[in-house]
Amino acid sequence: MTLGVLAPYRGLGIGTRLLNHVLDLCLKQNIQEIYLHVQTNNDDAINFYKKLGFEITETIKNYYTNIDPPDCFVLTKLITTHLKRTNNS
């Protein structure tokens, strides 16, 4: 699945709401960990996911074939941390 928000709509909370919905669905299905990949130079996306509790856990060289740089970061989040964050909000 690809999740993205067009540039004019960023900063409005849309991406956060979309991702929190996905995390809620994972929690209901007893999924304990979620991961995603982000191109290594996509600082906006990396910062967005880190803000939501994801951590960079791996770098994959030459992941992409038609874009530069071709490397990606794997970001991982434990779903239980989403539950704690939501309950404290």
Secondary structure, DSSP 8 states (H G I E B T S, - for coil): ------GGGTTSSHHHHHHHHHHHHHHHTT--EEEEEEETT-HHHHHHHHHTT-EEEEEETT--SSSSS--EEEEEEEHHHHHHHHHH-
